[in-house]
Structures are given as structure tokens and as C-alpha cells.
Amino acid sequence: MTKQIFWALALMMTAGTAPALSAPPSTPPDVIRGTITALDGNSLALTVRDGSKVTVTLSPTVKVTEILPSSLAEVKPGSYIGTAAVKEPSGQYRAMELQVFPEKMRGIGLGTRPWSLTTGSSMTNGTVGSMAQTNGTVGSVAANGDMTLTVNDGTGLKTVLVPSTVPVVTYAPGSLAELKPGANVILFAQKDAAGNLTTGRVQVGKDGLTPPM
């Protein structure tokens, strides 16, 4: 699986190259969002957001990526971004979160696809074209105003309304040392026939941040 294919499945969220596989998995990976309760060798125990418990085996070549706070001030024409959003009757997308990718991640997960953050949500990755404010300025949007982006996701232009309160994050290389009890993570796990979960990539919120995607 190339980096592009992994991110198309997984969302887009890491620096580095995903392991190459001879063929894609037969089923898409499970998206798991939760809090680490323990790491014992390569066995990562998590409490998922719905309160259930899962254990995920880390591959020997597991990659860790930090998710850290950013701001709307970092969003500019030409920025490569990702956003989990809900499509409104008007055809516009209302963002629930915004990811500002480092330049080295440009092109990751390009496109729009269903996403599991909430019912009816999607994930769009693309390049920001025009920007406008209904109230306020970029980086300091009035509470009752949206930042309006046009985003080219490779298939056309999407209009994304970004509320002032939307969480904004970016990415940096991480380390296994960050996978400790209390850390909040999002990962993409492959399930075998016996129901065992394995992952080669974990994204962890820096200093207790909860990944908003």
C-alpha cells in the first residue's frame, strides 16, 4: 500500500511513508479513537470514546505522528488542508475540524470520502483556493461568522464554511515515548479473521490534546 493509498483510507495524517504491501487489505481499516490505558511491549490497550476497551498490536515498524494545535491564521490560499465536515442542503460543507498539513504532506488523501466522526460526515483533503469572511478576519473570526473556503479536492471545488470555534490542528513526527497512559490517539487498525487488531501507524495528541477528527 503506497502512502497515497494509506492516507486515502486513513485520512491523511502523518509524516513519513507507510509500509509497502503487495496488495491492499481485503477490508478497510477500523478507525479507533480513544485514550491509552497501557502499553505492554507491542500491545496497546485503549479505552474507546464509547467506553469500550480494545487492545491493538503495534507492528514492529509502527510510526507515530503528533497532532498539535494550530490556528486559522495558518490557513491561506494554497494551503493544503483536511476537514471533517457535514454537507448542508445548500451543497456547502460545514467544518467540524480543520487540519493544516505541513508542506511535505501535500497531496495526502486528496479527495472527499465518507468519514466516521458523526452521522453523515465526510472528509475532504485539498488545496485552498479563495477565502472570504462573513465577519471578522482570518485567524480571528467573529463568533457569529464563518470563514468560507473553496477547496479543490481533485474532483472539483468544494465550498467549506469554517466556524470560528472549529478546532485546528497540524502534524509533526512523534515517538513511541508519547504512547503512554492518558494520551489520546486516533489509529487505523486492520482486523484479522479472529478479530485481532493490528496497526502500523498511531497519531497521538500532543500534551493531552484530543484528536478532533
Summary of the structure (lengths in Angstrom):
residues: 213
radius of gyration: 17.2
end to end distance: 22.6
largest distance: 53.4
contacts: 670
relative contact order: 0.26
helix: 9%
strand: 50%
